[in-house]
């Protein structure tokens, strides 16, 4: 037989100053460089959440190299965050 436990809390102990209207601000910048066979993109994304008061900076980079007339090698990577809703 499974025994269940419950916690009874006073609602006044919770954060009752919660505001529904919080904003998420973000900006993105990118620099593109290219030569005959190589093209690169450097980017950064900034984000600020009023909900949790945190800022994040996410760098990104991608590169593409032309191996032949119909063949291209591409790589991309970055740091990604997901803001809590």
C-alpha positions as CSV (number, residue, x, y, z in Angstrom):
1,X,0.0,0.0,0.0
2,X,1.4,3.4,-1.1
3,X,1.5,6.1,1.6
4,X,0.8,9.6,0.4
5,X,2.1,12.8,2.1
6,X,0.7,16.3,1.7
7,X,2.1,19.7,2.6
8,X,-0.4,22.3,3.7
9,X,1.0,25.8,3.2
10,X,-0.5,29.2,4.1
11,X,-1.2,31.2,0.8
12,X,0.2,34.3,2.5
13,X,3.7,32.6,2.5
14,X,3.7,32.6,-1.3
15,X,5.0,35.6,-3.4
16,X,1.8,37.6,-3.8
17,X,3.6,40.5,-5.6
18,X,3.8,38.6,-8.9
19,X,3.1,40.8,-11.9
20,X,1.7,39.2,-15.0
21,X,3.2,41.8,-17.4
22,X,6.9,41.1,-17.7
23,X,8.8,41.7,-20.9
24,X,11.6,39.9,-22.7
25,X,14.1,42.1,-24.5
26,X,16.6,40.8,-27.1
27,X,19.0,42.0,-29.7
28,X,21.1,40.3,-32.4
29,X,24.1,41.4,-34.3
30,X,26.0,39.6,-37.1
31,X,29.2,40.1,-39.1
32,X,29.6,38.3,-42.4
33,X,33.1,37.9,-44.0
34,X,33.8,36.1,-47.3
35,X,36.5,35.3,-49.7
36,X,36.5,33.3,-53.0
37,X,35.7,29.9,-51.4
38,X,35.2,30.6,-47.7
39,X,32.4,32.6,-46.0
40,X,32.0,33.1,-42.2
41,X,29.4,34.6,-40.0
42,X,30.0,35.8,-36.5
43,X,27.0,36.7,-34.4
44,X,25.9,37.4,-30.9
45,X,22.5,37.5,-29.2
46,X,21.7,39.5,-26.1
47,X,18.6,38.8,-24.0
48,X,17.1,40.3,-20.8
49,X,14.1,38.8,-19.0
50,X,12.2,41.0,-16.6
51,X,10.6,37.8,-15.2
52,X,13.8,36.4,-13.6
53,X,16.0,39.5,-13.9
54,X,18.7,37.7,-15.8
55,X,20.7,38.7,-18.9
56,X,22.3,36.2,-21.3
57,X,24.8,36.7,-24.1
58,X,24.9,33.9,-26.7
59,X,27.8,33.9,-29.3
60,X,27.3,32.1,-32.6
61,X,29.6,31.2,-35.5
62,X,29.2,29.6,-38.8
63,X,31.5,28.8,-41.8
64,X,31.0,27.5,-45.2
65,X,33.8,26.3,-47.6
66,X,33.3,25.6,-51.3
67,X,34.9,22.3,-52.1
68,X,33.8,22.2,-55.7
69,X,31.3,23.7,-58.1
70,X,28.4,21.8,-56.6
71,X,29.8,20.9,-53.2
72,X,30.0,23.0,-50.0
73,X,31.1,22.1,-46.5
74,X,29.3,24.0,-43.7
75,X,29.8,24.1,-40.0
76,X,27.9,26.1,-37.3
77,X,27.8,26.3,-33.6
78,X,26.9,28.5,-30.7
79,X,25.8,28.8,-27.1
80,X,22.0,28.8,-26.7
81,X,19.7,29.5,-23.7
82,X,16.0,29.1,-23.1
83,X,14.3,31.6,-20.9
84,X,11.7,30.3,-18.5
85,X,8.2,31.3,-19.3
